[in-house]
Structures are given as C-alpha cells and as structure tokens.
C-alpha cells in the first residue's frame, strides 16, 4: 500500500470498469471534481485511488434517439443550460441547471453525472430530472444496467462513485403542451435552496389533466408527489386548488431537514410554498385569465 | 490494471503563454500547482471549498475555481491567470483599468477571480445587461465593495473594449 493516493486515467469504459473491479475498495471516481475536491482539501475524504473518467469520450455528448434525450454523464452544467436539444426538449432541466450555485466557475466544470451521484438533497438537477421521470444508465464489470432515477434514490447498493460508473442520463422529450416550473427558495443568489420544487403539468383546455411535483432540499430524500394531487385533476387552477397543492406537498414531508438552510418546521411549510410558486410559474405560460384568483 | 496506477500524473499546462510540463501528485489542486510550482501568486487561496471564487482562473478559456480542480485531471490545458492579462509592456488589460478607474476593488483579494469572470462574460457578450453581469459574477464573493462598483467597472470595460459596437445599436 502506497502512502500517497494513486491516480489512474483509463482510456475507455472497458478499461475503467476492469480497473474499478480490480480495486476492491477505496477507489473514488473523479470527473469535474466540484463535489469531492472540497472533501479532499479538508481531509474528510481520503481515497486510496482516484479514477479519473474525464478522458472517456463515450461519456460525452447529447444525442436524441426516437424522442429520448441521452445526456452523457460528463456534460457540464453550462452545456445542460445551453445545448439546443436540451433547451428545446427539456426546458425544465435547462432552467434548473441555471439555478445551480457556485457561479460560472462551477457550471463550467461540474457534470450532470457527478451531480446525480452526489445525491445531495439540496442540489437542483435531481428535482427536475425526477419530475421528468428520468432513467439513468450504470456500468460496472457486471454489465450495463438501466434504472429509474427514483429507484436509484432508494438503492444504496449501486456502487456509484466507487465501483460503478453513471454513463448516461435518459429523459423522454417533454410533451409539446407540457407546462413546467421550478422554484428555489433561497437566501442569497448563490445559496443552496431551503425548499426546491419542480413541477410538470398537462392541461386539457383550462383544466389540469396531470400534475407531478418533486420537492427537494426539505428532506434527506427528494419527494415525488403525484397521486396526492389527484384531487386537482379536472379542475381549473384557482386559489383553492393552489392551497390544496400546497397542503398536499406539506403533508408529503415526513422528516424535514434542520440545517443552515433553516429549521425543519419552517422547511416543511416552505415545501408547500415552493410547490405552489412552481405551479404558478408553470401556469403563467397560459393566459392570465385561466388563473382565477 | 496495475500499470495504470501511479502516485502522480504527467500534465502539460500552457500557463499565461508559457509551456510547463509537470509531474503532479494525485489529489493536488491546480491552485497549489499554480502558486507553489509555477509562482503565479496572483491566484489567491480563499476557502478551499469552492464558495469564494478568489482562486478563479481560466481553463481553456472558461473560468474555473482552481482550488477545487485536481491538477492531475488536466492532461493538457491552457490556463490564464490574472498575471496573463497584462500586455507586452506590462500595461493593464482594459478590464483591469476599468476596475482601477471605477473603484471595482478595495482590498483586492477577490479581484483576480472577478476580473477573469468578467473577461469570460464580455468575450461572449459585448453588451451584457445588469442581470447578465450579476449571473456571470455570482461565483465570487467580495467583502469590501458591496458589488455595485464591480458591476459599474464591468459595464465600463465593455464600453471601452467594444466602442464600435455602440454605433450598431
């Protein structure tokens, strides 16, 4: 065992997965480094081996195949914000990526893969991706696996970050008439959210045909809320419907976080406020007359 | 697989025009390499967490926080530090001059990072709005100025750097 950590830069996915399989533990996968370098700088994380996947071209690029947008794990936030395919087909994701803190410096180097692997409840990418019912592709020496992001959130055996690589993020193109909103309740421009909400709504005329809300930054795991909103289906948006959405989202939070972003009781209440504001952002795309107050 | 592993990595950096071939230990930051190996002391250490932006440099023309960039991952890269902005005679870059004239800095600790962020902005967008400037500089903290003089400095730099564009609008 070396006293100093080791470094490897595999050329391709095959070499990377073989290498990760040969390193029983203590390996850390690094790409942009924006998540793990602060931990390394302060000695919180002391890996034996860094496996740098930044040179693997298969992890790059955004492609569209039969309405599915496939985003390479190494796609940086700045490209998520500005790539034409994402802006046109997944505007909610592009917008959420703009809300990421840390400024252009972090947006230029932080990757969508790293953001997902971090599974940090305060981050902005996951609420949008969960609202869009995203799948992810994982690769290890055992093969390629495709699973939904919501499954991944509840699975602690995936080995991401050490033994398996998140290769691509797969999202169905949003329907042309989908309405979307994202609201981040925060103290300062670059701050983490105290409550984040992403929403995707389908309207049938002036009536809500489907609605899915994801709450981030309020509990350890992100919360997907859809069945609890069934009471809104078939209704036009009114003040009462907005209040019902707010109530359903507050009730969906079991164990709110208490941290620098705010006390748990307040965070739970703000989950509802963020949800209602995200919903109103989505509906603001319609004419004002359809929102009766 | 063992032959892939090493305690260090050979990297090539062109820093402010000068080529450096370096053997850097795994885990070292670009900030440490720039300051300690190459002597670019204009790149400042602030927080080591990526919050403050004092360590900002450009990697291949895009701003990055050098304290949370692992040097080994930059196999080949072009780096611009604040020291690379001076012209051949040692004169200030128009953005630096605007910061001087408009009091865009006081203690100056954050200034190298903010000036480089401003450079990326004005290179992409010759006429940024006030909101564009805020977004582009959101990755840096300044405890002296209150930011208003910084925003004024960036706006002034655009006018000085792209005067011809003014007539188009």
Contacts between the chains, C-beta under 8 A, distances in Angstrom:
chain1	res1	chain2	res2	distance
A	2	B	7	5.9
A	4	B	7	4.6
A	4	B	25	6.2
A	4	B	26	6.9
A	4	B	27	8.0
A	5	B	7	7.2
A	5	B	26	4.7
A	5	B	27	5.4
A	6	B	5	4.3
A	6	B	6	6.5
A	6	B	7	5.8
A	6	B	26	6.2
A	7	B	5	7.2
A	7	B	6	6.1
A	7	B	7	7.1
A	7	B	8	6.9
A	7	B	9	5.3
A	7	B	26	3.5
A	7	B	27	7.9
A	7	B	72	5.1
A	8	B	4	4.2
A	8	B	5	5.1
A	8	B	6	7.5
A	9	B	4	7.6
A	9	B	9	6.9
A	9	B	72	7.8
A	9	B	73	7.7
A	9	B	75	7.0
A	10	B	4	6.4
A	15	B	4	7.2
A	18	B	1	5.9
A	19	B	1	5.0
A	19	B	4	5.9
A	22	B	1	4.5
A	30	B	70	6.3
A	30	B	73	6.4
A	33	B	68	6.0
A	33	B	69	6.0
A	33	B	70	5.0
A	33	B	73	6.5
A	34	B	50	6.4
A	34	B	65	8.0
A	34	B	68	5.7
A	37	B	29	6.9
A	37	B	50	7.2
A	37	B	67	7.4
A	37	B	68	3.8
A	37	B	69	7.1
A	37	B	70	6.2
A	38	B	48	6.8
A	38	B	49	4.2
A	38	B	50	5.8
A	38	B	68	6.0
A	40	B	27	5.8
A	40	B	70	7.9
A	41	B	29	6.9
A	41	B	48	4.2
A	41	B	49	7.1
A	41	B	67	6.8
A	41	B	68	7.4
A	42	B	48	6.8
A	42	B	49	7.6
A	49	B	5	6.6
A	50	B	26	5.3
A	50	B	27	6.9
A	50	B	70	7.3
A	50	B	72	7.2
A	52	B	70	7.8
A	52	B	72	6.8
A	52	B	73	5.0
A	54	B	73	5.2
A	55	B	75	6.8
A	78	B	62	7.5
A	101	B	138	7.9
A	102	B	50	5.9
A	102	B	51	7.6
A	102	B	65	7.7
A	102	B	139	5.5
A	103	B	53	6.4
A	103	B	63	7.9
A	103	B	117	7.1
A	103	B	136	7.8
A	103	B	137	7.2
A	103	B	138	4.4
A	103	B	139	1.6
A	103	B	140	6.5
A	104	B	62	7.6
A	104	B	63	5.4
A	104	B	117	6.2
A	104	B	120	6.5
A	104	B	135	7.8
A	104	B	136	5.9
A	104	B	138	7.6
A	104	B	139	5.7
A	105	B	50	7.6
A	105	B	53	6.3
A	105	B	56	5.5
A	105	B	63	4.8
A	105	B	64	5.2
A	105	B	65	4.5
A	105	B	113	7.9
A	105	B	117	7.2
A	105	B	139	4.4
A	106	B	50	6.3
A	106	B	65	6.8
A	106	B	139	6.3
A	108	B	59	7.7
A	108	B	62	4.2
A	108	B	63	6.1
A	108	B	64	5.7
A	109	B	59	7.7
A	109	B	62	8.0
A	109	B	64	5.2
A	109	B	65	7.8
A	109	B	69	6.6
A	189	B	134	7.0
A	189	B	138	5.2
A	190	B	51	7.8
A	190	B	138	5.1
A	190	B	139	6.9
